[in-house]
Amino acid sequence: MSDPKVSTDVLVIGGGMAGLAGALALRENGADVTLVERAPEFGEVGAGLQMAPNASRVLKRWGLLEKALEVGVQPKHLVFRDAVTGEELTRQTLGGEFVERYGAPYVVIHRSDLHRVLLEACQDAGVRLVNDVMVESVETVNGRGVAHTAGGEVYEADVVVGADGLKSTLRSAVAQDGPVSSSYVAYRGTVPITAETPTADLEDVIVYLGPDCHLVQYPLRKGELLNTVAVFKSPSFERGEEQYGGVDELEAAYKDCVPAVQDALKNLATGVRWPMYDRNPIENWVAGRLVLMGDAAHPMLQYLAQGACQALEDAAVLQDVSRGTVFTDGGVDTGAWDRAIREFNARRAARTARVQRTARIWGESWHVSGLSRTLRNLLFKSRKDGDYQYNDWLYGVDQPGTPAKPSDTRTALLSA
Ligand SMILES: Cc1cc2nc3c(=O)[nH]c(=O)nc-3n(C[C@H](O)[C@H](O)[C@H](O)COP(=O)(O)OP(=O)(O)OC[C@H]3O[C@@H](n4cnc5c(N)ncnc54)[C@H](O)[C@@H]3O)c2cc1C
């Protein structure tokens, strides 16, 4: 084996939300952490992100919540409407009792802002951040993780954290699977809020549910920007066409929706479409000294708005299981990392599998038509604001190790 370019306690691969959060968590524990990212610069796409209390609690733990709130928005309500009639179906007030119950606020934030908060925290904490490094494989040699890059470099670490996203290269060490297409496509857009912007619901997260489509809107950057996400089922995907979900299909998908929804389509950046994928849950995220986290471990559909939230939960648990651990003793490996990453895997896999599965079912319930839509609407309308029974499993305190329960389907139908 050639001499390593870098020898470090922890090597994190991928500089998305998961990688940055994981790097920060382990650096906070005192580990020497190097993070490598294949892109020439760190950054995120220009769109919004909903951060539920299970994630904002993690930011609070690291003293970063105030920074996020400086650039984010605390929406007043989460409101569901029928996209065809505009009728309100249910709402959750997000202030007061909600914040008390879950110990942190619901925050909507520009992705690039949250990414920057995490990146700066990593820089301040002394994480070594390296761009232009594409890792091709990781092996375990003599109890250390060894990463090989496209440029022929070698990084060596006590433990390697694979946070390389939905299309993870590193996941092949633990599973021979691939992304699963949902046949839905998203378009997103972020526009300034002006005097011409319709004022209804501007302080809320609003979700319009339609047959085979939905549309989400919420404010960003202290109410200066309006974020819009439109997601619809692609007929050309169903026909097996490779290039699916064009603008013609976007317009057709919303033709029966109320004017508020149709007008909102003008806010979308139609140059980029986002086909929606997840993967089936897997139990094992560990191969030797490699452990996966974030979308590399548990990519999910976005209906529960939990992908990045679960990555933050991952980081908090990774921090907990490795806190106070003596990783090496006079250069001799104590086996503590093996125990820590196994414990991390055990505490996270059932929880994230439940979120992945529930997100699929939850999305299905959004897109129904005919009698199913009538029944869905009746069920939603029977729920009272402040009924937390469907939220607690997801947003509640100390949830990360919760095993899946048979009541998931019912939960998925109503967890808002
Ligand atoms: C439309 C939409 C809306 C969403 N809304 C929400 C929401 O409201 N709330 C929420 O919590 N989540 C939401 N999500 C999910 C969330 O965006 C993702 O779960 C999250 O960004 C995943 O972060 P990650 O770091 O795991 O992966 P990524 O963001 O994919 O980061 C992976 C990083 O690894 C790098 N990389 C990849 N391969 C290599 C390699 N071999 N070597 C080096 N670097 C590599 C990539 O360049 C990238 O920077 C949404 C997703 C979508 C599509």
The ligand as an SDF file (V2000), in Angstrom:
LIG
                    3D

 53 58  0  0  0  0  0  0  0  0999 V2000
  -37.6150   18.1670   -3.6310 C   0  0  0  0  0  0  0  0  0  0  0  0
  -36.9690   17.8080   -2.3340 C   0  0  0  0  0  0  0  0  0  0  0  0
  -37.3810   18.4180   -1.1790 C   0  0  0  0  0  0  0  0  0  0  0  0
  -36.8170   18.0660    0.0590 C   0  0  0  0  0  0  0  0  0  0  0  0
  -37.2390   18.7110    1.1770 N   0  0  0  0  0  0  0  0  0  0  0  0
  -36.7120   18.3900    2.3730 C   0  0  0  0  0  0  0  0  0  0  0  0
  -37.1440   19.0620    3.5540 C   0  0  0  0  0  0  0  0  0  0  0  0
  -37.9930   19.9480    3.5040 O   0  0  0  0  0  0  0  0  0  0  0  0
  -36.5770   18.6990    4.7530 N   0  0  0  0  0  0  0  0  0  0  0  0
  -35.6250   17.7190    4.8260 C   0  0  0  0  0  0  0  0  0  0  0  0
  -35.1650   17.4340    5.9370 O   0  0  0  0  0  0  0  0  0  0  0  0
  -35.1880   17.0800    3.7190 N   0  0  0  0  0  0  0  0  0  0  0  0
  -35.7020   17.3880    2.5030 C   0  0  0  0  0  0  0  0  0  0  0  0
  -35.2490   16.7690    1.3810 N   0  0  0  0  0  0  0  0  0  0  0  0
  -34.1960   15.7380    1.4990 C   0  0  0  0  0  0  0  0  0  0  0  0
  -32.8020   16.3480    1.6830 C   0  0  0  0  0  0  0  0  0  0  0  0
  -32.5690   17.3000    0.6790 O   0  0  0  0  0  0  0  0  0  0  0  0
  -31.7500   15.2360    1.6020 C   0  0  0  0  0  0  0  0  0  0  0  0
  -32.1290   14.1480    2.4030 O   0  0  0  0  0  0  0  0  0  0  0  0
  -30.3910   15.7460    2.1100 C   0  0  0  0  0  0  0  0  0  0  0  0
  -30.0110   16.9150    1.4140 O   0  0  0  0  0  0  0  0  0  0  0  0
  -29.3560   14.6410    1.9320 C   0  0  0  0  0  0  0  0  0  0  0  0
  -28.1010   15.1010    2.3780 O   0  0  0  0  0  0  0  0  0  0  0  0
  -26.7980   14.1800    2.2050 P   0  0  0  0  0  0  0  0  0  0  0  0
  -25.6890   14.9890    2.7140 O   0  0  0  0  0  0  0  0  0  0  0  0
  -27.0550   12.8410    2.7690 O   0  0  0  0  0  0  0  0  0  0  0  0
  -26.6650   13.9490    0.6430 O   0  0  0  0  0  0  0  0  0  0  0  0
  -26.2490   15.0300   -0.5590 P   0  0  0  0  0  0  0  0  0  0  0  0
  -26.8880   16.3280   -0.2490 O   0  0  0  0  0  0  0  0  0  0  0  0
  -26.5900   14.3300   -1.7870 O   0  0  0  0  0  0  0  0  0  0  0  0
  -24.6980   15.1780   -0.3390 O   0  0  0  0  0  0  0  0  0  0  0  0
  -23.7800   14.2180   -0.7830 C   0  0  0  0  0  0  0  0  0  0  0  0
  -22.4690   14.9210   -1.0460 C   0  0  0  0  0  0  0  0  0  0  0  0
  -21.4850   13.9500   -1.3120 O   0  0  0  0  0  0  0  0  0  0  0  0
  -20.7110   14.3510   -2.4330 C   0  0  0  0  0  0  0  0  0  0  0  0
  -20.2020   13.1340   -3.0320 N   0  0  0  0  0  0  0  0  0  0  0  0
  -20.9210   12.1530   -3.6540 C   0  0  0  0  0  0  0  0  0  0  0  0
  -20.1490   11.1480   -4.0280 N   0  0  0  0  0  0  0  0  0  0  0  0
  -18.8860   11.4600   -3.6270 C   0  0  0  0  0  0  0  0  0  0  0  0
  -17.6400   10.7830   -3.7140 C   0  0  0  0  0  0  0  0  0  0  0  0
  -17.5530    9.5640   -4.2720 N   0  0  0  0  0  0  0  0  0  0  0  0
  -16.5280   11.3760   -3.2130 N   0  0  0  0  0  0  0  0  0  0  0  0
  -16.6260   12.6090   -2.6210 C   0  0  0  0  0  0  0  0  0  0  0  0
  -17.7930   13.2970   -2.5140 N   0  0  0  0  0  0  0  0  0  0  0  0
  -18.9120   12.7150   -2.9960 C   0  0  0  0  0  0  0  0  0  0  0  0
  -21.6950   15.1200   -3.3110 C   0  0  0  0  0  0  0  0  0  0  0  0
  -21.0590   15.9970   -4.2140 O   0  0  0  0  0  0  0  0  0  0  0  0
  -22.5200   15.8440   -2.2580 C   0  0  0  0  0  0  0  0  0  0  0  0
  -21.9620   17.0960   -1.9130 O   0  0  0  0  0  0  0  0  0  0  0  0
  -35.8010   17.0800    0.1270 C   0  0  0  0  0  0  0  0  0  0  0  0
  -35.3680   16.4640   -1.0390 C   0  0  0  0  0  0  0  0  0  0  0  0
  -35.9350   16.8180   -2.2580 C   0  0  0  0  0  0  0  0  0  0  0  0
  -35.4400   16.1340   -3.4860 C   0  0  0  0  0  0  0  0  0  0  0  0
  1  2  1  0
  2  3  1  0
  2 52  2  0
  3  4  2  0
  4  5  1  0
  4 50  1  0
  5  6  2  0
  6  7  1  0
  6 13  1  0
  7  8  2  0
  7  9  1  0
  9 10  1  0
 10 11  2  0
 10 12  1  0
 12 13  2  0
 13 14  1  0
 14 15  1  0
 14 50  1  0
 15 16  1  0
 16 17  1  0
 16 18  1  0
 18 19  1  0
 18 20  1  0
 20 21  1  0
 20 22  1  0
 22 23  1  0
 23 24  1  0
 24 25  2  0
 24 26  1  0
 24 27  1  0
 27 28  1  0
 28 29  2  0
 28 30  1  0
 28 31  1  0
 31 32  1  0
 32 33  1  0
 33 34  1  0
 33 48  1  0
 34 35  1  0
 35 36  1  0
 35 46  1  0
 36 37  1  0
 36 45  1  0
 37 38  2  0
 38 39  1  0
 39 40  1  0
 39 45  2  0
 40 41  1  0
 40 42  2  0
 42 43  1  0
 43 44  2  0
 44 45  1  0
 46 47  1  0
 46 48  1  0
 48 49  1  0
 50 51  2  0
 51 52  1  0
 52 53  1  0
M  END
$$$$
